Amino acid sequence: MTHSPDETVVILNPESGSGSHGANVRQRANRLGYTVVETDTDGDAVALAATAAERGVETLVAAGGDGTVNEVVRGIRRAGALDSVTVGVVPVGTGNNFAKQIGVTDVATAFDVVESGDRRRIDLGQANGHLFVNSCVAGLTADSSSKTSPAMKQRLGVLAYVVTTLRTVTDFESLRLTVAIDGHERAAPAWTGDALSVLIGNARQFGPNRTGPANVEDGLFDVTVIEDVPVLSLMSDAVVERLLGRDSAYITRFRAQSLAIEVHNPSSVRFSLDGEIIQERRLAFETLPRTLSVAVGDGYTPPPE
């Protein structure tokens, strides 16, 4: 099938979220004259996005959750088309964190934004060559997102997934880490010790921050290290939220254009990049400033309020 540059292609993950959104998305897309293609398995959105971008499509819409957004962006990069393609997001996944951060709250709003919303160029993150849009988090289980309550996500951001992991995995091992920033690996590290988790945030709401939401256009990662609190899994939600709040003594925060994480555990550690799980002993991170064009809603303000 030949695409024209003014064609909009919706890449629909029919299994994301509750799996009940397919008809609604197709109906709205057809009404606007958009082409809809569907994924069957993990990774399909990468191939579908690459194919469309290679054929000249300039607007690709990820209809799914954060994982679908990640795959679509990876496909655009595979096609070498990050300079020419704009991404829209239809939030029909489980968490839809990225969609909320760009001012897209529901399916109807999503299609309005694709049609007439502002376009902004935002940063991407890269870890050992793996792209991420939202965040990279060490130490999480693959299913922690689905088991974390929406209320806790709202209050703690991605830190809520850390709490869920601690409460659902009986043999969770603390992470022995060294974190170096901005190429200063031979100087004193930014942080070293035993951690429950380390979060490298690119987008806005990956965790409580003293200075408010992160700026996804500033070329910087917002890094959060949660020190090992041995009895955290036994504490009530209220106590946990106090411990992990803005002024927690157990949390170290800093910003960096690049960083390196060295794992000193006997085995490799799980890292979740927008939900994609990889296992590594060392990761080198770099920001790709204002690399991705995104259609944003009225609720998006750069920098964030």
C-alpha positions as CSV (number, residue, x, y, z in Angstrom):
1,M,0.0,0.0,0.0
2,T,1.4,3.4,-1.0
3,H,1.0,6.2,1.5
4,S,1.0,9.9,0.8
5,P,2.7,12.5,3.2
6,D,-0.6,14.0,4.2
7,E,-2.1,10.6,5.2
8,T,-2.4,9.9,8.9
9,V,-1.9,6.3,10.1
10,V,-3.2,5.0,13.4
11,I,-1.3,2.0,14.8
12,L,-3.9,0.3,17.0
13,N,-3.0,-2.1,19.8
14,P,-6.4,-3.9,20.2
15,E,-5.2,-5.7,23.4
16,S,-4.0,-2.8,25.4
17,G,-5.9,-1.7,28.5
18,S,-9.3,-3.4,28.8
19,G,-9.2,-4.4,25.1
20,S,-12.6,-2.8,24.5
21,H,-11.6,0.3,22.7
22,G,-11.1,-1.0,19.1
23,A,-14.5,-0.1,17.7
24,N,-14.4,3.4,19.1
25,V,-10.9,4.1,17.7
26,R,-11.7,2.6,14.3
27,Q,-14.9,4.6,14.0
28,R,-13.2,7.9,14.9
29,A,-10.3,7.2,12.6
30,N,-12.5,6.3,9.7
31,R,-14.6,9.4,10.1
32,L,-11.4,11.5,9.7
33,G,-10.1,9.5,6.8
34,Y,-7.2,8.0,8.8
35,T,-5.7,4.6,7.9
36,V,-5.9,2.0,10.7
37,V,-3.4,-0.8,11.1
38,E,-3.5,-3.3,14.0
39,T,-0.8,-5.1,16.0
40,D,-1.0,-8.8,16.7
41,T,2.0,-9.4,19.0
42,D,4.7,-7.4,20.9
43,G,7.0,-5.6,18.5
44,D,4.5,-5.3,15.7
45,A,4.1,-1.5,16.3
46,V,7.8,-1.1,15.6
47,A,7.6,-2.7,12.2
48,L,4.3,-1.0,11.3
49,A,5.6,2.4,12.2
50,A,8.9,1.9,10.3
51,T,7.0,0.8,7.2
52,A,4.6,3.8,7.3
53,A,7.5,6.2,7.9
54,E,9.6,4.8,5.1
55,R,6.6,5.3,2.7
56,G,6.4,9.0,3.6
57,V,3.6,9.2,6.2
58,E,4.2,12.3,8.3
59,T,1.7,11.7,11.1
60,L,1.6,8.4,13.1
61,V,-0.8,7.8,15.9
62,A,-0.1,5.3,18.7
63,A,-3.4,3.9,19.9
64,G,-2.4,2.0,23.0
65,G,-0.5,2.5,26.2
66,D,3.0,3.7,27.0
67,G,4.5,0.5,25.5
68,T,2.8,1.1,22.2
69,V,4.0,4.7,22.1
70,N,7.6,3.4,22.8
71,E,7.3,0.9,19.9
72,V,6.0,3.5,17.5
73,V,8.8,5.9,18.3
74,R,11.4,3.1,17.9
75,G,9.9,2.3,14.5
76,I,10.2,5.9,13.4
77,R,13.8,5.9,14.4
78,R,14.4,2.6,12.5
79,A,13.1,4.3,9.4
80,G,15.4,7.3,10.0
81,A,12.4,9.6,10.1
82,L,12.4,11.3,13.5
83,D,13.0,14.6,11.7
84,S,9.9,14.3,9.5
85,V,7.2,12.4,11.5
86,T,4.9,13.7,14.1
87,V,3.5,11.3,16.7
88,G,-0.1,11.5,18.1
89,V,-1.3,9.4,21.1
90,V,-4.7,7.8,21.7
91,P,-4.7,6.8,25.4
92,V,-6.3,3.3,25.5
93,G,-3.6,1.5,27.6
94,T,-3.5,0.7,31.3
95,G,-1.6,3.7,32.7
96,N,-1.4,6.1,29.7
97,N,1.2,8.1,31.6
98,F,2.7,9.8,28.6
99,A,-0.6,10.8,27.1
100,K,-1.6,12.6,30.3
101,Q,1.7,14.4,30.3
102,I,1.1,15.9,26.9
103,G,-2.5,17.0,27.7
104,V,-4.3,14.0,26.1
105,T,-6.9,12.6,28.5
106,D,-9.4,10.6,26.5
107,V,-10.0,9.2,23.0
108,A,-12.1,12.1,21.8
109,T,-9.5,14.6,22.9
110,A,-6.8,12.5,21.3
111,F,-8.2,12.8,17.8
112,D,-8.9,16.5,18.2
113,V,-5.3,17.0,19.2
114,V,-4.0,15.0,16.2
115,E,-6.2,17.2,13.9
116,S,-5.5,20.6,15.4
117,G,-3.2,20.4,18.4
118,D,0.1,22.2,18.7
119,R,3.3,20.4,17.7
120,R,6.2,20.4,20.1
121,R,9.6,18.8,19.8
122,I,10.5,16.9,23.0
123,D,13.5,15.0,24.3
124,L,14.0,11.3,24.1
125,G,16.2,9.1,26.3
126,Q,18.5,6.4,25.3
127,A,20.1,3.6,27.3
128,N,22.7,1.4,25.6
129,G,20.9,2.3,22.4
130,H,17.4,1.5,23.7
131,L,15.0,4.4,23.3
132,F,12.6,5.5,26.0
133,V,10.0,8.3,26.1
134,N,8.9,8.3,29.8
135,S,11.4,6.7,32.0
136,C,13.9,3.9,32.7
137,V,13.5,2.3,36.1
138,A,15.8,-0.3,37.7
139,G,14.5,-3.2,39.8
140,L,10.9,-3.4,38.7
141,T,9.0,-6.6,37.8
142,A,7.3,-6.8,34.4
143,D,3.8,-6.8,35.9
144,S,4.2,-4.1,38.6
145,S,2.4,-1.5,36.5
146,S,-0.8,-3.6,36.2
147,K,-0.8,-4.4,40.0
148,T,-0.3,-0.8,41.1
149,S,-3.4,1.1,42.1
150,P,-4.4,4.2,40.2
151,A,-4.6,6.2,43.4
152,M,-1.0,5.3,44.4
153,K,0.2,6.1,40.8
154,Q,-1.4,9.5,41.1
155,R,0.3,10.3,44.4
156,L,3.7,8.7,43.9
157,G,4.2,8.5,40.1
158,V,6.6,5.8,39.0
159,L,7.7,5.4,42.6
160,A,4.4,3.6,43.2
161,Y,5.7,0.7,41.0
162,V,8.7,0.3,43.3
163,V,6.4,-0.1,46.3
164,T,4.3,-2.6,44.4
165,T,7.4,-4.6,43.4
166,L,8.5,-4.8,47.0
167,R,5.2,-6.0,48.2
168,T,4.7,-8.7,45.5
169,V,8.2,-10.1,45.2
170,T,9.4,-12.0,48.4
171,D,13.1,-12.3,47.3
172,F,13.7,-8.7,46.1
173,E,17.4,-7.9,46.4
174,S,18.6,-4.4,46.9
175,L,20.7,-2.9,44.2
176,R,24.4,-2.2,44.7
177,L,25.0,0.7,42.4
178,T,27.4,3.4,41.3
179,V,25.9,6.3,39.4
180,A,28.2,8.7,37.5
181,I,26.8,11.8,35.7
182,D,27.8,13.8,32.6
183,G,30.9,11.8,31.8
184,H,32.6,12.2,35.2
185,E,33.0,8.5,35.7
186,R,36.6,8.9,37.0
187,A,35.7,11.6,39.5
188,A,33.7,11.0,42.6
189,P,30.4,9.4,41.6
190,A,27.1,11.2,42.0
191,W,25.8,8.4,44.1
192,T,27.0,5.0,45.3
193,G,25.5,2.4,47.7
194,D,22.6,0.1,48.2
195,A,19.3,1.2,46.6
196,L,15.8,-0.1,46.3
197,S,15.5,1.5,42.8
198,V,16.9,4.2,40.5
199,L,14.6,6.1,38.2
200,I,15.8,8.0,35.1
201,G,12.9,10.2,34.1
202,N,12.6,11.9,30.7
203,A,9.0,12.9,30.8
204,R,7.1,14.9,33.4
205,Q,5.5,12.8,36.1
206,F,7.8,9.9,36.9
207,G,8.0,10.7,40.6
208,P,7.7,13.5,43.3
209,N,10.1,16.3,42.6
210,R,11.0,19.3,44.8
211,T,10.8,21.6,41.9
212,G,7.6,20.3,40.4
213,P,7.1,18.4,37.1
214,A,10.1,17.8,34.9
215,N,10.6,19.7,31.7
216,V,10.6,17.3,28.7
217,E,12.2,19.9,26.5
218,D,15.3,20.8,28.6
219,G,17.7,18.2,27.4
220,L,18.1,16.8,31.0
221,F,17.2,13.6,32.8
222,D,15.6,13.9,36.2
223,V,17.2,11.1,38.3
224,T,15.9,9.7,41.5
225,V,17.7,7.2,43.7
226,I,15.7,5.5,46.5
227,E,18.0,4.2,49.2
228,D,17.5,0.8,50.7
229,V,14.8,0.9,53.4
230,P,14.7,-2.7,54.6
231,V,11.2,-2.7,56.1
232,L,9.5,-0.6,53.5
233,S,7.4,-3.5,52.2
234,L,5.9,-3.9,55.7
235,M,4.8,-0.3,56.1
236,S,1.3,1.1,55.4
237,D,0.7,3.1,52.3
238,A,0.4,6.3,54.3
239,V,3.8,5.7,56.0
240,V,5.4,4.8,52.7
241,E,4.1,8.0,51.0
242,R,5.5,10.1,53.8
243,L,8.9,8.3,53.5
244,L,9.0,8.8,49.8
245,G,7.6,12.3,49.6
246,R,9.2,15.4,48.3
247,D,11.6,15.9,51.3
248,S,12.5,12.3,52.0
249,A,15.8,11.6,53.6
250,Y,15.9,8.3,51.7
251,I,15.7,9.9,48.2
252,T,18.5,11.6,46.3
253,R,17.7,13.6,43.2
254,F,19.8,15.2,40.5
255,R,19.6,16.3,36.9
256,A,22.0,15.3,34.2
257,Q,22.5,15.3,30.4
258,S,24.1,11.9,30.6
259,L,24.8,9.2,33.2
260,A,26.2,5.8,33.7
261,I,24.9,3.1,36.1
262,E,27.2,0.3,37.2
263,V,25.5,-2.7,38.9
264,H,27.7,-4.5,41.5
265,N,25.2,-7.3,42.3
266,P,26.4,-10.8,41.4
267,S,23.8,-11.0,38.6
268,S,22.4,-8.5,36.1
269,V,19.5,-6.2,37.1
270,R,16.1,-5.7,35.4
271,F,15.5,-2.3,33.9
272,S,12.1,-1.2,32.6
273,L,12.2,1.2,29.7
274,D,8.6,2.4,29.2
275,G,7.6,-1.2,30.2
276,E,10.2,-3.0,28.0
277,I,12.3,-5.2,30.3
278,I,16.0,-5.6,29.7
279,Q,18.7,-7.1,32.0
280,E,22.1,-5.4,32.2
281,R,25.0,-4.8,34.5
282,R,25.9,-1.4,33.1
283,L,23.9,1.2,31.3
284,A,25.0,4.4,29.6
285,F,22.3,7.0,29.3
286,E,22.2,10.1,27.0
287,T,19.4,12.5,26.2
288,L,18.4,13.2,22.7
289,P,17.2,16.8,23.0
290,R,14.0,17.9,21.2
291,T,14.2,14.9,18.9
292,L,10.5,13.8,18.6
293,S,7.7,15.9,17.2
294,V,4.5,15.3,19.3
295,A,0.9,16.6,18.9
296,V,0.1,18.1,22.4
297,G,-3.2,19.1,24.0
298,D,-4.1,22.4,25.8
299,G,-2.9,21.0,29.1
300,Y,0.7,20.9,28.0
301,T,2.8,23.9,28.8
302,P,6.5,24.2,28.2
303,P,8.0,24.5,30.8
304,P,5.4,22.9,33.0
305,E,3.7,24.9,35.7
